[in-house]
Amino acid sequence: MKNIKEISNIISSFNDEKEIYHFLKELFTEAELMDLSKRWEILKMLNDGHTQRDIASELKVSLCKVTRGAKIMKNKNAISTKYLKK
């Protein structure tokens, strides 16, 4: 996980969201970015009160992926939920 910490430090040093966007586009394939985008959408939909089955159906993802997101949402210390509440 050393590399993830290094990447986190690099991203935190950016002053412009365009730089972050381009950095992510350089590191990840389109498929990886789509997966990341869907994972965030799952969290947003869970936060908005959608059911797990509705989310899986609408986003065409497995119920397991949605359940993983639901576990994150139940964690009171999750960073993701902090940003979803803003």
CYANA upper distance limits for C-alpha pairs under 8 A (distance plus 0.5 A):
  1 MET  CA      5 LYS  CA      7.00
  2 LYS  CA      6 GLU  CA      6.86
  3 ASN  CA      7 ILE  CA      6.60
  4 ILE  CA      8 SER  CA      6.56
  5 LYS  CA      9 ASN  CA      6.72
  6 GLU  CA     10 ILE  CA      6.78
  7 ILE  CA     11 ILE  CA      6.67
  8 SER  CA     12 SER  CA      6.61
  9 ASN  CA     13 SER  CA      6.81
 10 ILE  CA     14 PHE  CA      7.39
 11 ILE  CA     20 ILE  CA      6.83
 14 PHE  CA     19 GLU  CA      7.12
 14 PHE  CA     20 ILE  CA      7.18
 15 ASN  CA     19 GLU  CA      8.21
 16 ASP  CA     20 ILE  CA      7.32
 17 GLU  CA     21 TYR  CA      6.66
 18 LYS  CA     22 HIS  CA      6.68
 19 GLU  CA     23 PHE  CA      6.46
 20 ILE  CA     24 LEU  CA      6.65
 21 TYR  CA     25 LYS  CA      6.72
 22 HIS  CA     26 GLU  CA      6.65
 23 PHE  CA     27 LEU  CA      6.84
 24 LEU  CA     28 PHE  CA      6.44
 24 LEU  CA     33 LEU  CA      8.48
 25 LYS  CA     29 THR  CA      7.51
 25 LYS  CA     30 GLU  CA      8.15
 25 LYS  CA     33 LEU  CA      8.09
 28 PHE  CA     32 GLU  CA      6.21
 28 PHE  CA     33 LEU  CA      6.63
 29 THR  CA     33 LEU  CA      6.73
 30 GLU  CA     34 MET  CA      6.59
 31 ALA  CA     35 ASP  CA      6.70
 32 GLU  CA     36 LEU  CA      6.71
 33 LEU  CA     37 SER  CA      6.53
 34 MET  CA     38 LYS  CA      6.61
 35 ASP  CA     39 ARG  CA      6.68
 36 LEU  CA     40 TRP  CA      6.86
 37 SER  CA     41 GLU  CA      6.69
 38 LYS  CA     42 ILE  CA      6.56
 38 LYS  CA     59 LEU  CA      7.90
 39 ARG  CA     43 LEU  CA      6.99
 39 ARG  CA     65 LYS  CA      8.23
 39 ARG  CA     69 GLY  CA      7.87
 40 TRP  CA     44 LYS  CA      6.77
 41 GLU  CA     45 MET  CA      6.56
 42 ILE  CA     46 LEU  CA      6.61
 42 ILE  CA     55 ILE  CA      7.23
 42 ILE  CA     66 VAL  CA      6.82
 42 ILE  CA     69 GLY  CA      7.06
 43 LEU  CA     47 ASN  CA      6.55
 43 LEU  CA     69 GLY  CA      6.28
 43 LEU  CA     70 ALA  CA      7.95
 43 LEU  CA     73 MET  CA      7.76
 43 LEU  CA     84 LEU  CA      8.49
 44 LYS  CA     48 ASP  CA      6.73
 44 LYS  CA     84 LEU  CA      7.22
 45 MET  CA     49 GLY  CA      6.93
 45 MET  CA     50 HIS  CA      6.07
 45 MET  CA     55 ILE  CA      7.51
 46 LEU  CA     50 HIS  CA      5.82
 46 LEU  CA     51 THR  CA      7.43
 46 LEU  CA     52 GLN  CA      7.80
 46 LEU  CA     55 ILE  CA      8.40
 46 LEU  CA     69 GLY  CA      8.25
 46 LEU  CA     70 ALA  CA      7.39
 46 LEU  CA     73 MET  CA      8.12
 47 ASN  CA     73 MET  CA      7.98
 47 ASN  CA     84 LEU  CA      7.68
 50 HIS  CA     54 ASP  CA      7.07
 50 HIS  CA     55 ILE  CA      7.09
 51 THR  CA     55 ILE  CA      6.77
 52 GLN  CA     56 ALA  CA      6.68
 52 GLN  CA     63 LEU  CA      7.36
 52 GLN  CA     66 VAL  CA      6.45
 52 GLN  CA     67 THR  CA      7.47
 52 GLN  CA     70 ALA  CA      8.41
 53 ARG  CA     57 SER  CA      6.62
 53 ARG  CA     63 LEU  CA      7.17
 54 ASP  CA     58 GLU  CA      6.46
 55 ILE  CA     59 LEU  CA      6.39
 55 ILE  CA     60 LYS  CA      8.38
 55 ILE  CA     61 VAL  CA      8.42
 55 ILE  CA     66 VAL  CA      7.65
 56 ALA  CA     60 LYS  CA      5.95
 56 ALA  CA     61 VAL  CA      5.38
 56 ALA  CA     62 SER  CA      6.29
 56 ALA  CA     63 LEU  CA      6.00
 56 ALA  CA     66 VAL  CA      6.96
 57 SER  CA     61 VAL  CA      7.36
 61 VAL  CA     65 LYS  CA      7.23
 61 VAL  CA     66 VAL  CA      8.08
 62 SER  CA     66 VAL  CA      7.33
 63 LEU  CA     67 THR  CA      6.54
 64 CYS  CA     68 ARG  CA      6.67
 65 LYS  CA     69 GLY  CA      6.98
 66 VAL  CA     70 ALA  CA      6.73
 67 THR  CA     71 LYS  CA      6.79
 68 ARG  CA     72 ILE  CA      7.08
 69 GLY  CA     73 MET  CA      6.83
 70 ALA  CA     74 LYS  CA      6.79
 71 LYS  CA     75 ASN  CA      7.04
 72 ILE  CA     78 ALA  CA      6.81
 72 ILE  CA     80 SER  CA      8.17
 72 ILE  CA     81 THR  CA      8.28
 73 MET  CA     78 ALA  CA      7.65
 73 MET  CA     80 SER  CA      8.34
 73 MET  CA     81 THR  CA      6.68
 76 LYS  CA     81 THR  CA      8.34
 78 ALA  CA     82 LYS  CA      7.34
 79 ILE  CA     83 TYR  CA      7.24
 80 SER  CA     84 LEU  CA      6.78
 81 THR  CA     85 LYS  CA      6.65
 82 LYS  CA     86 LYS  CA      7.51
